[in-house]
Amino acid sequence: MAAPATSPPAPSNLRRIVAASLVGTTIEWYDFFLYGSAAALVFNKLFFPESDPLVGTLLSFLTYAVGFAARPLGALVFGHYGDRLGRKKLLVLSLLMMGGATFAIGLLPTHATVGAAAPVLLTVLRLVQGFALGGEWGGAVLLVSEHGDAERRGFWASWPQTGAPAGQLLATGVLSALTALMSESAFGAWGWRIPFLLSGVLVIIGLWIRLSVDESPVFKAAMAQAEERRSAAGTAEKMPLVAVLRHHWRDVLIAMGARMAENISYYVITAFVLVYATTAADLSKQTALNAVLIASAVHFAVIPMWGALSDRVGRKPVYLVGAVGVGLWTFPFFALIDTRNFGSLLLAVTVGLFFHGAMYAPQAAFFSEMFATRMRYSGASIGAQFSSVAAGAPAPLIATALLADFDSSVPISLYVIAAALITVLAIGCAKETRHRDLTDIESASAAPDASGALPADARTV
């Protein structure tokens, strides 16, 4: 039984799909990273004012980590319905949820107004953010991966990945501009609310663009084929989650391991650096924000380059360069910041994000190519988001605690190196995927069974 034919979209249509994914992910990451920057700079005083400054920062980062805890649940729910209903519908929902929660944070009363209720409300909205982001990533990268062709999938699928530095760039840029234009007292009193409220405008723009794209043709073909199988066999498909855990558990573990160095290094480089630079290195908030701002622009530029390189040499070699690079760079990273010089700080963050991009760029295509279409949203999302609980969620928290306990960057460097070793091991166990054609995965010679899995002799993963 052959799958319905699919053909590559016209270049103009593909660019529109990439733009829709990029704009959506940029807005979602803007919302998510805005919280991280605010947690490092002002939330400790606004929502935990009775604590010691460093303890207040720890508590602030704890609410930051809560958002990561909700991401696996978002991955499960969005993955399940994304594999059943389509990528586009779930992407619209995730954007609405993220934008609404971020806008509401901008309206929150602080501890001075409502006491202990303030951090509770903040935590609830952070949970909504994390739940939405847990479903966003998989859908956005799959929409592009399943529209494009195998030869340039790494390049095109890397563009939604640039939404992370673009969102970081936007969030840090807005905060940097506000801290430069406003007094510290005015920013702490009401200025911090502006970037959160701005999310409402961004969501409207994102929805207008995202609603204009078509559903993935690969998913449509897989849905039609699944319906034929159900009619012929008279049995319903198993849940995508069950099929993933039964047939793709090894790929899920590889994806989780691959995320360790990528996730931990990113939040140390972009979130914890604001704490380290302003406390241990005694640099100003503005200086630290400017360094992250400029480095994020470089990060945005190099991600498509790394993605294109992964189309030429493979996903694994590029990913390994990034994992080894961040591991080797971690000691120079902190040594440069300790010089208390802006140029050195900028170099530290820029090189760190350069190596991070080598992992982040091929990740979208790499994870997409691991799973069959009818379980791809679930598989890619579960692998990516479950690891965030152990990686990105506690990274700023662990780094801050290590700094408080040891008053040294050495334990933090060893922490990043350990993550890099886990990722190198995971990538070493993975199969190269760059030649896989997503439209052929479920062809007549490799039709999946009722569970949605491919036969053992034809499975491409």
Residue pairs with C-beta under 8 A, 6 or more apart in sequence:
1 225
1 228
1 229
1 444
1 447
2 443
2 444
3 221
3 222
3 224
3 225
3 439
3 442
3 443
3 444
4 220
4 221
4 224
4 225
5 221
6 217
6 218
6 220
6 221
6 439
7 217
8 14
8 147
8 148
8 149
9 17
9 147
9 148
9 217
13 147
13 214
14 147
14 148
14 156
16 212
16 213
17 143
17 144
17 147
17 213
17 214
18 144
18 156
18 159
18 160
19 209
20 143
20 209
20 210
20 212
20 213
21 91
21 140
21 141
21 143
21 144
21 159
21 160
21 163
22 159
22 160
22 162
22 163
22 166
23 163
23 205
23 206
23 209
23 210
24 91
24 95
24 136
24 140
24 163
24 206
24 209
24 210
25 136
25 137
25 140
25 160
25 161
25 163
25 164
25 166
25 167
26 162
26 163
26 166
26 167
26 170
27 95
27 98
27 99
27 167
27 199
27 202
27 203
27 205
27 206
28 94
28 95
28 98
28 132
28 133
28 136
28 163
28 167
29 133
29 163
29 164
29 166
29 167
29 168
29 171
30 166
30 167
30 168
30 170
30 171
30 199
30 202
31 98
31 99
31 101
31 102
31 129
31 167
31 199
32 67
32 98
32 129
32 130
32 133
32 167
33 164
33 167
33 168
33 171
33 172
33 270
33 271
34 102
34 171
34 174
34 175
34 195
34 196
34 199
35 64
35 67
35 102
35 105
35 126
35 129
36 64
36 267
36 270
36 271
36 396
37 171
37 172
37 175
37 271
37 274
37 289
38 175
38 192
38 195
38 196
39 57
39 60
39 61
39 63
39 64
39 271
39 396
40 57
40 60
40 61
40 271
40 272
40 274
40 275
40 396
41 175
41 179
41 192
41 274
41 285
42 187
42 188
42 192
43 60
43 63
43 122
44 51
44 53
44 56
44 57
44 59
44 60
45 56
45 188
46 110
46 111
46 112
46 118
46 188
46 192
47 59
47 60
47 63
47 110
47 111
47 118
47 119
47 122
48 55
48 56
48 59
48 60
48 111
48 119
49 56
49 111
49 112
50 111
51 59
54 279
54 400
54 404
57 275
57 400
58 397
58 400
58 401
58 404
59 119
61 271
61 396
61 397
61 400
62 397
63 119
63 122
63 123
63 126
64 126
64 271
64 396
64 397
65 393
65 394
65 396
65 397
66 123
66 126
66 127
66 130
67 126
67 127
67 129
67 130
67 133
67 393
68 130
68 388
68 389
68 392
68 393
68 394
69 127
69 130
69 389
69 393
70 126
70 127
70 128
70 129
70 130
70 131
70 134
71 130
71 131
71 133
71 134
71 385
71 388
71 389
72 134
72 382
72 385
72 386
72 388
72 389
73 131
73 134
74 94
74 130
74 131
74 132
74 133
74 134
74 135
74 381
74 385
75 134
75 135
75 138
75 378
75 381
75 382
75 384
75 385
75 386
76 241
76 378
76 381
76 382
77 131
77 135
78 90
78 93
78 94
78 134
78 135
78 136
78 138
78 139
78 377
78 381
79 135
79 138
79 240
79 241
79 377
79 378
79 379
79 380
79 381
79 382
80 239
80 240
80 241
80 378
81 89
81 90
82 90
82 135
82 138
82 139
82 142
82 377
82 378
82 381
83 240
83 374
83 375
83 376
83 377
83 378
84 240
86 215
86 216
86 219
86 223
87 139
87 142
87 143
87 146
87 215
87 216
87 219
87 377
88 139
88 143
88 210
88 213
88 214
88 215
88 216
90 135
90 139
90 377
91 136
91 139
91 140
91 143
91 210
92 207
92 210
92 211
93 135
94 132
94 133
94 135
94 136
94 139
95 132
95 136
95 203
95 206
95 207
95 210
96 203
96 207
97 128
97 131
97 132
98 128
98 129
98 132
98 133
98 136
98 203
99 199
99 200
99 202
99 203
99 206
100 128
100 203
101 125
101 126
101 128
101 129
101 132
102 125
102 129
102 196
102 199
103 196
103 197
103 199
103 200
103 203
104 125
105 122
105 125
105 196
106 193
106 194
106 195
106 196
106 197
106 199
107 193
107 197
108 118
108 121
108 122
108 125
109 117
109 118
109 121
110 118
111 118
111 119
114 121
134 381
134 385
135 381
137 381
137 384
137 385
138 377
138 378
138 380
138 381
138 384
138 385
139 377
139 381
140 160
140 163
141 157
141 160
141 161
141 364
141 365
141 367
141 368
141 380
142 216
142 219
142 368
142 376
142 377
142 380
143 160
143 213
143 216
144 156
144 157
144 159
144 160
144 364
145 153
145 156
145 157
145 364
145 365
145 368
145 369
145 438
146 216
146 217
146 218
146 219
146 368
146 373
146 376
146 438
147 156
147 216
147 217
147 218
148 156
148 157
150 434
150 435
150 436
150 437
150 438
151 311
152 308
152 311
153 311
153 365
153 368
153 369
153 434
153 438
154 307
154 308
154 309
154 310
154 311
154 315
154 361
154 362
154 365
154 434
155 304
155 307
155 308
155 311
156 307
157 307
157 364
157 365
157 368
158 303
158 304
158 306
158 307
158 308
158 310
158 361
158 362
158 364
158 365
159 303
159 304
159 307
160 364
161 303
161 307
161 360
161 361
161 363
161 364
162 300
162 303
162 304
164 266
164 360
165 296
165 297
165 299
165 300
165 303
165 353
166 296
166 300
168 270
168 292
168 296
168 299
169 293
169 296
169 297
169 300
171 195
172 289
172 292
172 293
172 296
173 293
174 194
174 195
174 198
175 195
175 289
176 286
176 289
176 290
176 293
178 187
178 191
178 192
178 194
178 195
179 187
179 285
179 286
179 289
180 286
182 191
218 373
218 438
218 439
219 373
221 373
221 439
221 442
222 373
222 374
222 442
225 442
225 447
226 237
226 374
226 452
229 237
229 447
229 450
230 236
230 237
233 450
235 450
236 450
237 243
237 374
237 450
237 451
237 452
238 450
238 451
238 452
240 374
240 375
240 377
240 378
240 379
240 452
241 378
241 382
242 451
243 374
243 375
243 378
243 451
243 452
243 453
244 252
244 371
244 375
244 378
244 379
244 382
245 252
246 451
246 453
247 375
247 451
247 453
247 454
247 459
248 370
248 371
248 375
248 379
248 453
248 461
251 370
251 371
251 379
251 383
251 461
252 379
252 382
252 383
252 386
253 383
253 426
254 370
254 383
254 426
254 427
254 429
254 430
255 367
255 370
255 379
255 380
255 382
255 383
255 384
255 387
256 383
256 386
256 387
256 426
257 387
257 422
257 423
257 425
257 426
257 427
257 429
258 319
258 359
258 363
258 366
258 423
258 426
258 427
258 430
259 363
259 383
259 384
259 387
259 388
259 391
259 423
260 387
260 390
260 391
260 419
260 420
260 422
260 423
260 426
261 322
261 323
261 326
261 327
261 359
261 416
261 419
261 420
261 422
261 423
261 424
262 322
262 323
262 356
262 359
262 360
262 363
262 391
262 423
263 387
263 388
263 391
263 392
263 395
263 419
264 391
264 392
264 395
264 415
264 416
264 419
265 326
265 330
265 352
265 355
265 356
265 416
265 419
265 420
266 353
266 356
266 360
266 392
267 392
267 395
267 396
268 395
268 396
268 399
268 412
268 416
269 295
269 333
269 349
269 352
269 353
269 356
270 292
270 296
270 349
270 353
271 395
271 396
272 395
272 396
272 399
272 400
272 412
273 288
273 291
273 292
273 337
273 348
273 349
274 285
274 288
274 289
274 292
275 396
275 399
275 400
275 403
276 334
276 337
276 399
276 403
276 409
277 283
277 287
277 288
277 291
277 337
277 345
278 284
278 285
278 288
279 403
280 337
280 338
280 403
280 409
281 337
281 338
281 340
281 345
282 340
283 340
283 342
283 345
287 342
287 345
288 345
290 342
290 346
291 342
291 345
291 346
291 348
291 349
292 349
294 346
294 350
295 346
295 349
295 350
295 352
295 353
296 353
298 350
298 353
298 354
299 350
299 353
299 354
299 356
299 357
302 353
302 354
302 357
302 361
303 357
303 360
303 361
304 361
305 357
305 361
306 318
306 322
306 357
306 358
306 360
306 361
306 362
307 361
307 362
307 364
307 365
309 318
310 317
310 318
310 319
310 361
310 362
310 365
310 366
310 434
311 434
314 432
314 434
315 362
315 365
315 366
315 369
315 432
315 433
315 434
316 427
316 430
316 432
318 358
318 361
318 362
319 358
319 359
319 362
319 363
319 366
319 423
319 427
320 424
320 427
320 428
321 355
321 358
322 355
322 356
322 357
322 358
322 359
322 360
323 359
323 420
323 423
323 424
323 427
324 420
324 424
325 354
325 355
325 358
326 352
326 355
326 356
326 359
326 416
326 420
327 416
327 417
327 419
327 420
327 421
327 424
329 351
329 352
329 355
330 412
330 413
330 416
330 417
331 413
332 348
332 351
333 348
333 349
333 351
333 352
333 413
334 348
334 409
334 412
334 413
336 344
336 345
336 347
336 348
337 344
337 345
337 348
337 409
338 409
339 345
359 423
363 384
365 433
365 434
366 430
366 433
367 379
367 380
367 383
367 384
368 376
368 380
368 438
369 433
369 434
369 436
369 438
369 461
370 379
370 380
370 383
370 433
370 461
371 378
371 379
371 380
371 461
372 441
372 442
372 448
372 452
372 453
372 454
372 459
372 461
373 438
373 441
373 442
374 442
374 448
374 452
375 452
375 453
391 419
398 415
399 412
399 415
402 411
402 412
402 415
403 409
403 412
405 411
431 461
433 461
436 460
440 446
441 454
441 460
442 448
442 454
445 458
446 454
446 455
446 458
446 459
446 460
447 454
447 455
448 454
448 455
449 455
453 459
454 460
454 461
